[in-house]
Amino acid sequence: MATRKRLSLLLLQLLLVLALHLAHAHRLKLRFYKNTCPNAEAIVRNTTYKFISKAPTLAAALLRMHFHDCFVRGCDGSVLLTSSKENAERDASPNRSLRGFQVIDAVKSALEEACPCTVSCADIIALVARDAVSLIGGPFWDLPTGRRDGRVSLKSEVRPNVPSPSSNVTVLKQMFSVKGLSVKDLVVLSGSHTIGISHCRSFGNRLYNFTGKGEADPSMDPNYVVWLKKKCKPGDRTTLVEMDPGSFRTFDVNYYKVVTQRRGLFQSDAALLNDVQTQAYVKLQAENDGVSFAGDFAISMVKMGKIGVLTGKASEIRKKCAFVN
């Protein structure tokens, strides 16, 4: 009986948290800054362009930053905060390879000059990710804004909330569901792996010691394993490999074709073939040249961008993204 009461209390708490998150999410709106900072989105895009035009691979990094921000404490810019004790989100192992902070800082500086203490760092991350993707040929989406910045950033909260490259499909579905995202959102947002690179350490176990017997992951295309072994020697933790070979600079549907060929770089990519719904979506995009991928991605990104947002008078608008006011 006591156990049942605890479960009921936990469910009630979760429902209250979800209701609060939804209430905040509904306060986001398109062109939130039209009166307080009319040129805000143009400033974000123009500043982002200056970086992406010189280093297109930053688009993947900025998109990843947005994802990692939203999955820990919601889309509140907490991933940007620093800690002298190295106890902030960006100090956690999954976040140490995040990059592109200089883009966020440059955008924030430009906005502070134009409209002091007006545009949040949380909105900046979301807008920069959107613009970076569209600037390399990906979809553009109308993004509701009005987020405010969180004041808390804890290293300990990253691993329990950010999906691992070794996650299976059951774990992935659970982690996305907790954030209010569907199975379709999971497989659609996994398509972001069409751009970007990864260190060998993130998938090395699939090449050399998958089950502890020194063999490769049997779910991988053997020819792909041979190719990857030429790139990544045993114990290699620093070499970088394309997540979508031959197409990692282009936002396209090639990722889904790669997954169907059993050449997904991560276990989490390969896992999409182990669920009826995710497998069906992968095959649909792979066989029909991404018939709906761009539109689906835009919808899922808007949805992800509403996770756990702070709005109204909640929290603050940081003057500098790395520090609370």
BAVEXLUM-473539 format. One line per 10 residues: number of its first residue (from 1); their letters; for each residue y, z, x of C-alpha. Coordinates in steps of 0.5 Angstrom, whole numbers. Example, Ala and Ser with C-alpha at 12.3 -4.5 7.8 and 13.67 -1.06 7.14 Angstrom:
1 = AS = -9,16,25 | -2,14,27
END
This chain:
1 = MATRKRLSLL = 0,0,0 | 5,2,6 | 3,-5,9 | 5,-9,3 | 11,-5,2 | 13,-7,9 | 12,-14,8 | 16,-14,2 | 22,-11,5 | 21,-16,11
11 = LLQLLLVLAL = 21,-22,6 | 27,-19,2 | 31,-18,9 | 29,-26,11 | 31,-28,4 | 38,-24,5 | 39,-27,12 | 37,-34,9 | 42,-33,3 | 48,-31,8
21 = HLAHAHRLKL = 46,-37,12 | 47,-42,6 | 53,-39,4 | 56,-40,11 | 53,-47,11 | 57,-49,5 | 63,-47,8 | 63,-53,13 | 67,-59,11 | 68,-66,13
31 = RFYKNTCPNA = 75,-66,17 | 76,-59,17 | 81,-60,22 | 85,-65,18 | 91,-60,17 | 91,-56,23 | 89,-61,28 | 89,-68,26 | 87,-71,32 | 81,-66,34
41 = EAIVRNTTYK = 76,-71,33 | 79,-77,36 | 81,-72,42 | 73,-70,42 | 71,-77,42 | 76,-80,48 | 74,-74,52 | 67,-75,51 | 67,-82,53 | 71,-81,60
51 = FISKAPTLAA = 64,-77,62 | 59,-82,58 | 62,-88,61 | 61,-86,68 | 54,-82,67 | 50,-84,60 | 45,-80,62 | 49,-74,60 | 48,-76,53 | 41,-73,53
61 = ALLRMHFHDC = 43,-67,56 | 49,-66,51 | 44,-67,45 | 39,-62,48 | 45,-57,49 | 46,-57,41 | 39,-56,40 | 38,-50,44 | 45,-47,41 | 43,-48,34
71 = FVRGCDGSVL = 36,-45,35 | 38,-39,38 | 43,-35,33 | 45,-41,30 | 50,-46,32 | 55,-41,34 | 56,-43,41 | 53,-37,44 | 49,-42,49 | 56,-43,53
81 = LTSSKENAER = 57,-36,54 | 56,-33,61 | 54,-26,63 | 55,-23,70 | 49,-19,69 | 45,-26,68 | 43,-24,61 | 46,-29,57 | 42,-35,53 | 44,-40,59
91 = DASPNRSLRG = 40,-35,64 | 34,-36,60 | 28,-40,64 | 28,-46,58 | 36,-46,59 | 37,-46,66 | 36,-54,66 | 42,-55,61 | 47,-59,64 | 54,-62,61
101 = FQVIDAVKSA = 58,-56,61 | 63,-59,64 | 64,-64,58 | 65,-58,53 | 70,-55,58 | 74,-61,59 | 74,-62,51 | 76,-55,50 | 82,-56,55 | 84,-62,51
111 = LEEACPCTVS = 84,-59,45 | 87,-52,47 | 93,-56,49 | 94,-60,43 | 92,-55,38 | 91,-48,41 | 86,-43,38 | 84,-48,33 | 78,-51,34 | 71,-47,36
121 = CADIIALVAR = 67,-48,41 | 61,-49,36 | 64,-55,33 | 66,-58,40 | 58,-58,42 | 56,-61,35 | 62,-66,36 | 60,-68,43 | 53,-69,42 | 54,-73,36
131 = DAVSLIGGPF = 59,-77,40 | 55,-78,46 | 49,-81,42 | 53,-86,39 | 57,-88,45 | 50,-90,48 | 48,-94,42 | 45,-89,37 | 47,-87,30 | 54,-84,28
141 = WDLPTGRRDG = 54,-79,23 | 59,-75,19 | 59,-68,21 | 62,-62,17 | 66,-58,21 | 69,-51,21 | 64,-47,25 | 66,-40,29 | 64,-38,35 | 59,-32,36
151 = RVSLKSEVRP = 60,-26,41 | 53,-25,43 | 49,-29,47 | 42,-26,50 | 37,-28,55 | 31,-25,51 | 32,-29,45 | 31,-36,48 | 24,-36,49 | 22,-34,42
161 = NVPSPSSNVT = 26,-39,38 | 27,-45,43 | 20,-49,42 | 16,-50,48 | 14,-57,51 | 7,-54,51 | 8,-52,43 | 2,-55,39 | 4,-58,32 | 2,-51,28
171 = VLKQMFSVKG = 7,-47,32 | 13,-53,32 | 12,-53,24 | 13,-46,24 | 19,-45,29 | 22,-51,25 | 21,-48,18 | 24,-41,20 | 30,-45,21 | 30,-48,15
181 = LSVKDLVVLS = 28,-55,17 | 22,-59,14 | 16,-62,18 | 20,-69,17 | 26,-66,21 | 21,-64,26 | 18,-71,27 | 25,-74,27 | 29,-70,31 | 23,-70,36
191 = GSHTIGISHC = 25,-77,37 | 31,-75,41 | 26,-75,47 | 28,-83,47 | 33,-81,52 | 33,-76,58 | 29,-74,63 | 24,-68,65 | 22,-64,71 | 15,-65,73
201 = RSFGNRLYNF = 14,-57,72 | 15,-58,64 | 8,-62,64 | 5,-61,70 | -1,-57,67 | -3,-64,63 | -4,-67,70 | -8,-63,74 | -11,-57,71 | -10,-57,63
211 = TGKGEADPSM = -16,-53,61 | -17,-49,68 | -22,-54,71 | -18,-58,75 | -18,-64,70 | -12,-68,66 | -11,-67,59 | -16,-72,55 | -11,-73,50 | -7,-77,55
221 = DPNYVVWLKK = -8,-85,56 | -11,-84,63 | -7,-90,66 | -1,-86,64 | -4,-80,68 | -5,-84,74 | 2,-86,74 | 5,-79,73 | 1,-77,78 | 4,-82,83
231 = KCKPGDRTTL = 11,-78,81 | 9,-71,81 | 4,-68,86 | 1,-61,85 | 6,-56,84 | 12,-60,84 | 17,-57,80 | 23,-61,82 | 22,-69,81 | 25,-72,75
241 = VEMDPGSFRT = 21,-76,70 | 23,-81,64 | 21,-78,58 | 21,-85,55 | 19,-90,61 | 23,-96,61 | 28,-94,56 | 30,-87,57 | 38,-89,57 | 37,-93,50
251 = FDVNYYKVVT = 37,-89,44 | 32,-93,40 | 25,-92,37 | 21,-94,43 | 19,-86,44 | 15,-87,37 | 11,-93,40 | 10,-89,47 | 7,-83,43 | 2,-88,39
261 = QRRGLFQSDA = 0,-90,46 | -2,-83,48 | 4,-83,53 | 8,-78,50 | 10,-74,56 | 10,-67,53 | 4,-63,49 | 9,-62,44 | 10,-70,43 | 3,-71,43
271 = ALLNDVQTQA = 2,-66,38 | 6,-70,33 | -1,-74,32 | -5,-68,30 | -1,-67,23 | -2,-72,17 | 5,-72,16 | 8,-73,23 | 3,-78,25 | 5,-82,19
281 = YVKLQAENDG = 12,-82,21 | 11,-84,28 | 6,-90,26 | 12,-92,21 | 17,-92,26 | 13,-95,31 | 10,-101,27 | 16,-103,24 | 22,-102,29 | 25,-96,27
291 = VSFAGDFAIS = 26,-98,20 | 29,-92,18 | 30,-88,24 | 37,-88,25 | 39,-86,18 | 34,-80,18 | 36,-78,25 | 43,-77,22 | 41,-73,16 | 37,-69,20
301 = MVKMGKIGVL = 42,-67,25 | 47,-65,20 | 42,-61,17 | 40,-58,24 | 48,-57,25 | 48,-52,19 | 43,-47,22 | 46,-40,22 | 53,-42,22 | 59,-37,22
311 = TGKASEIRKK = 65,-39,18 | 71,-37,15 | 74,-30,18 | 67,-29,21 | 67,-28,29 | 73,-32,33 | 75,-38,36 | 74,-37,43 | 80,-39,48 | 75,-41,53
321 = CAFVN = 68,-43,51 | 64,-39,57 | 68,-32,55 | 69,-28,49 | 76,-27,47
END
